Amino acid sequence: MLNRFCDKTKKGVALLEYSILVSALILALIAVQTTLRRALSSRWKAAADGTFGSGRQYDPGTTTVTVR
């Protein structure tokens, strides 16, 4: 009788430990979400500026476009 109670308790404790571990992992991902988003967008901006515009922005008053 006591042996069955210990087995159920061990399973319950294991389930509780796994649920706490998953909850902590989800909370950590939510906490770093903003930082990761900013880092990713800054890398995209740096790559696009270096490839397409070299840091220059389009200005309709000074930019000339020749269409052929």
C-alpha atoms as an extended CHARMM CRD file, in Angstrom:
* protein
*
        68  EXT
         1         1  MET       CA              0.0000000000        0.0000000000        0.0000000000  PROA      1               0.0000000000
         2         2  LEU       CA              2.7280000000        2.4410000000        0.9710000000  PROA      2               0.0000000000
         3         3  ASN       CA              4.7830000000        1.4570000000       -2.0850000000  PROA      3               0.0000000000
         4         4  ARG       CA              1.9420000000        2.4790000000       -4.4580000000  PROA      4               0.0000000000
         5         5  PHE       CA              1.6190000000        5.8250000000       -2.6920000000  PROA      5               0.0000000000
         6         6  CYS       CA              5.3510000000        6.5040000000       -3.1130000000  PROA      6               0.0000000000
         7         7  ASP       CA              5.1760000000        5.6730000000       -6.8400000000  PROA      7               0.0000000000
         8         8  LYS       CA              2.2970000000        8.1050000000       -7.3590000000  PROA      8               0.0000000000
         9         9  THR       CA              4.1130000000       10.7680000000       -5.3770000000  PROA      9               0.0000000000
        10        10  LYS       CA              7.2760000000       10.3330000000       -7.4600000000  PROA      10              0.0000000000
        11        11  LYS       CA              5.2840000000       10.6230000000      -10.6740000000  PROA      11              0.0000000000
        12        12  GLY       CA              3.5350000000       13.7310000000       -9.3680000000  PROA      12              0.0000000000
        13        13  VAL       CA              6.8080000000       15.3440000000       -8.3630000000  PROA      13              0.0000000000
        14        14  ALA       CA              8.3570000000       14.5360000000      -11.7460000000  PROA      14              0.0000000000
        15        15  LEU       CA              5.3700000000       16.0670000000      -13.5370000000  PROA      15              0.0000000000
        16        16  LEU       CA              5.5960000000       19.1610000000      -11.3430000000  PROA      16              0.0000000000
        17        17  GLU       CA              9.3270000000       19.5100000000      -12.0510000000  PROA      17              0.0000000000
        18        18  TYR       CA              8.7970000000       19.2450000000      -15.8100000000  PROA      18              0.0000000000
        19        19  SER       CA              5.9720000000       21.7740000000      -15.7710000000  PROA      19              0.0000000000
        20        20  ILE       CA              8.1060000000       24.2290000000      -13.7780000000  PROA      20              0.0000000000
        21        21  LEU       CA             10.9800000000       23.7110000000      -16.2200000000  PROA      21              0.0000000000
        22        22  VAL       CA              8.7600000000       24.3430000000      -19.2580000000  PROA      22              0.0000000000
        23        23  SER       CA              7.2170000000       27.4090000000      -17.5990000000  PROA      23              0.0000000000
        24        24  ALA       CA             10.6540000000       28.8350000000      -16.8210000000  PROA      24              0.0000000000
        25        25  LEU       CA             11.7680000000       28.2480000000      -20.4160000000  PROA      25              0.0000000000
        26        26  ILE       CA              8.6860000000       30.0050000000      -21.8070000000  PROA      26              0.0000000000
        27        27  LEU       CA              9.1450000000       32.9490000000      -19.4360000000  PROA      27              0.0000000000
        28        28  ALA       CA             12.8030000000       33.2680000000      -20.4460000000  PROA      28              0.0000000000
        29        29  LEU       CA             11.8740000000       33.3290000000      -24.1390000000  PROA      29              0.0000000000
        30        30  ILE       CA              9.2520000000       36.0030000000      -23.5080000000  PROA      30              0.0000000000
        31        31  ALA       CA             11.7720000000       38.0640000000      -21.5360000000  PROA      31              0.0000000000
        32        32  VAL       CA             14.3750000000       38.0950000000      -24.3260000000  PROA      32              0.0000000000
        33        33  GLN       CA             11.9000000000       38.4760000000      -27.1630000000  PROA      33              0.0000000000
        34        34  THR       CA             12.3080000000       42.2660000000      -27.3910000000  PROA      34              0.0000000000
        35        35  THR       CA             16.0910000000       42.0780000000      -27.3080000000  PROA      35              0.0000000000
        36        36  LEU       CA             16.1890000000       39.4140000000      -30.0040000000  PROA      36              0.0000000000
        37        37  ARG       CA             13.7520000000       41.3470000000      -32.1920000000  PROA      37              0.0000000000
        38        38  ARG       CA             15.8490000000       44.5220000000      -31.9430000000  PROA      38              0.0000000000
        39        39  ALA       CA             19.0790000000       42.6770000000      -32.6700000000  PROA      39              0.0000000000
        40        40  LEU       CA             17.5850000000       40.9580000000      -35.6930000000  PROA      40              0.0000000000
        41        41  SER       CA             16.1280000000       44.1600000000      -37.1130000000  PROA      41              0.0000000000
        42        42  SER       CA             19.4220000000       46.0140000000      -36.6640000000  PROA      42              0.0000000000
        43        43  ARG       CA             21.2360000000       43.2530000000      -38.5760000000  PROA      43              0.0000000000
        44        44  TRP       CA             18.6730000000       43.4440000000      -41.3840000000  PROA      44              0.0000000000
        45        45  LYS       CA             19.0450000000       47.2300000000      -41.5050000000  PROA      45              0.0000000000
        46        46  ALA       CA             22.8350000000       47.0450000000      -41.5850000000  PROA      46              0.0000000000
        47        47  ALA       CA             22.7470000000       44.4510000000      -44.3500000000  PROA      47              0.0000000000
        48        48  ALA       CA             20.2500000000       46.4510000000      -46.4030000000  PROA      48              0.0000000000
        49        49  ASP       CA             22.1110000000       49.7290000000      -45.9430000000  PROA      49              0.0000000000
        50        50  GLY       CA             25.3890000000       48.1600000000      -46.9900000000  PROA      50              0.0000000000
        51        51  THR       CA             23.8980000000       46.4120000000      -49.9910000000  PROA      51              0.0000000000
        52        52  PHE       CA             21.2760000000       48.7300000000      -51.3920000000  PROA      52              0.0000000000
        53        53  GLY       CA             21.7360000000       52.2930000000      -50.2670000000  PROA      53              0.0000000000
        54        54  SER       CA             25.0540000000       52.6460000000      -48.4890000000  PROA      54              0.0000000000
        55        55  GLY       CA             23.1940000000       54.4800000000      -45.7390000000  PROA      55              0.0000000000
        56        56  ARG       CA             21.6300000000       57.0290000000      -48.0970000000  PROA      56              0.0000000000
        57        57  GLN       CA             17.9120000000       57.6870000000      -48.0450000000  PROA      57              0.0000000000
        58        58  TYR       CA             15.6680000000       58.6040000000      -50.9190000000  PROA      58              0.0000000000
        59        59  ASP       CA             14.8900000000       62.3270000000      -51.0760000000  PROA      59              0.0000000000
        60        60  PRO       CA             12.4560000000       63.3230000000      -53.8120000000  PROA      60              0.0000000000
        61        61  GLY       CA             13.8290000000       66.8810000000      -53.9190000000  PROA      61              0.0000000000
        62        62  THR       CA             17.4480000000       65.9840000000      -54.6260000000  PROA      62              0.0000000000
        63        63  THR       CA             17.3240000000       62.4830000000      -56.1240000000  PROA      63              0.0000000000
        64        64  THR       CA             17.2760000000       62.3160000000      -59.8980000000  PROA      64              0.0000000000
        65        65  VAL       CA             15.9890000000       59.2990000000      -61.7470000000  PROA      65              0.0000000000
        66        66  THR       CA             16.5790000000       58.6440000000      -65.4200000000  PROA      66              0.0000000000
        67        67  VAL       CA             14.0240000000       56.3990000000      -67.0790000000  PROA      67              0.0000000000
        68        68  ARG       CA             14.9220000000       54.9420000000      -70.4650000000  PROA      68              0.0000000000
